[in-house]
Amino acid sequence: MRLTRKKAGLVEAVIRQWIADKTVTQEEGKKLLGSYEIAGFDWKRLAKYSFWISLICIVIAVGSILADKALMALLAKIFRAPDILKCLFLAGTAVVFYYNFAWSDHESPKVKEKRCVEK
């Protein structure tokens, strides 16, 4: 069995206490002490995950550079829109957020607790 250094120390202390309390014999204790090994850190897996994360970051960075022009064009179009259109859009967004958060407050704490337990 492979254990972390911390868990191995705990297991060793427990087995030595069992030997001292005569719960197990010396032979059984030695057998138990030899039945596990300390697991080392998996540097290869860490390097692999770090490599994949760096590739994802590069793709996001390139995507944001390319999308910058399209985003600026969209923002310019939004700022050039008539005032009434901006007002209606923001009012609609406010209504959606209000009802989304207002309805969640109408539930009793028991219903919310039940939802948390189900998930």
C-alpha positions as CSV (number, residue, x, y, z in Angstrom):
1,M,0.0,0.0,0.0
2,R,1.3,3.5,-0.9
3,L,0.8,6.2,1.6
4,T,1.8,9.9,1.9
5,R,4.6,10.7,4.3
6,K,2.1,12.2,6.8
7,K,-0.2,9.2,6.8
8,A,2.7,6.7,6.9
9,G,3.9,8.4,10.1
10,L,0.5,8.1,11.6
11,V,0.2,4.4,10.6
12,E,3.7,3.7,12.0
13,A,2.8,5.4,15.3
14,V,-0.4,3.3,15.6
15,I,1.4,0.0,14.8
16,R,4.2,0.8,17.3
17,Q,1.5,1.6,20.0
18,W,-0.2,-1.7,19.2
19,I,3.1,-3.5,19.7
20,A,3.7,-1.7,23.0
21,D,0.2,-2.5,24.2
22,K,0.6,-6.1,23.2
23,T,-2.4,-5.9,20.9
24,V,-0.3,-7.5,18.2
25,T,2.8,-9.7,18.4
26,Q,6.3,-8.5,17.4
27,E,6.2,-10.6,14.3
28,E,2.7,-9.3,13.3
29,G,3.9,-5.7,14.0
30,K,7.0,-6.1,11.8
31,K,4.8,-7.6,9.1
32,L,2.4,-4.6,9.3
33,L,5.3,-2.1,9.3
34,G,6.6,-3.7,6.1
35,S,3.2,-3.7,4.4
36,Y,3.2,-0.1,3.2
37,E,5.6,2.2,1.4
38,I,5.8,6.0,1.3
39,A,4.6,7.4,-2.1
40,G,6.8,10.1,-3.7
41,F,5.5,13.1,-5.5
42,D,4.6,12.6,-9.2
43,W,6.6,15.3,-10.9
44,K,6.0,13.8,-14.3
45,R,2.2,14.3,-14.0
46,L,2.7,17.8,-12.7
47,A,4.8,18.6,-15.7
48,K,2.3,17.2,-18.1
49,Y,-0.6,19.2,-16.5
50,S,1.5,22.3,-16.5
51,F,2.3,21.9,-20.2
52,W,-1.4,21.5,-21.0
53,I,-2.4,24.5,-19.0
54,S,0.3,26.6,-20.7
55,L,-1.0,25.6,-24.1
56,I,-4.6,26.5,-23.1
57,C,-3.3,29.9,-21.9
58,I,-1.6,30.5,-25.3
59,V,-4.8,29.7,-27.2
60,I,-6.8,32.1,-25.0
61,A,-4.2,34.8,-25.5
62,V,-4.2,34.4,-29.3
63,G,-8.0,34.3,-29.3
64,S,-8.3,37.5,-27.3
65,I,-5.9,39.3,-29.6
66,L,-7.8,38.2,-32.7
67,A,-11.2,38.9,-31.1
68,D,-10.1,42.4,-30.0
69,K,-11.0,44.0,-33.3
70,A,-14.4,42.3,-33.4
71,L,-15.1,43.3,-29.8
72,M,-14.2,46.9,-30.4
73,A,-16.5,46.9,-33.4
74,L,-19.4,45.5,-31.3
75,L,-18.8,48.1,-28.6
76,A,-18.7,50.9,-31.1
77,K,-22.0,49.7,-32.5
78,I,-23.5,49.6,-29.0
79,F,-22.3,53.1,-28.2
80,R,-23.7,54.5,-31.5
81,A,-27.2,53.0,-30.8
82,P,-30.0,55.4,-30.1
83,D,-30.5,56.3,-26.4
84,I,-34.0,54.7,-26.2
85,L,-32.5,51.3,-27.4
86,K,-29.8,51.5,-24.7
87,C,-32.4,52.4,-22.1
88,L,-34.7,49.5,-23.0
89,F,-31.8,47.0,-23.1
90,L,-30.5,48.0,-19.7
91,A,-34.1,48.0,-18.2
92,G,-34.6,44.5,-19.6
93,T,-31.4,43.3,-18.1
94,A,-32.3,44.8,-14.8
95,V,-35.7,43.1,-14.8
96,V,-34.1,39.7,-15.6
97,F,-31.6,40.1,-12.8
98,Y,-34.2,41.3,-10.3
99,Y,-36.6,38.4,-10.9
100,N,-33.7,35.9,-11.0
101,F,-32.5,36.9,-7.5
102,A,-35.9,37.9,-6.1
103,W,-37.4,34.5,-6.7
104,S,-34.6,32.7,-5.0
105,D,-35.4,34.7,-1.8
106,H,-39.0,33.4,-1.7
107,E,-37.9,29.8,-1.0
108,S,-37.7,28.7,2.6
109,P,-34.3,27.7,4.0
110,K,-35.4,24.1,4.1
111,V,-36.0,24.0,0.3
112,K,-32.6,25.5,-0.3
113,E,-31.0,23.0,2.1
114,K,-32.8,20.2,0.3
115,R,-31.4,21.4,-3.0
116,C,-27.9,21.5,-1.7
117,V,-28.2,17.9,-0.4
118,E,-29.6,16.6,-3.7
119,K,-26.7,18.1,-5.6
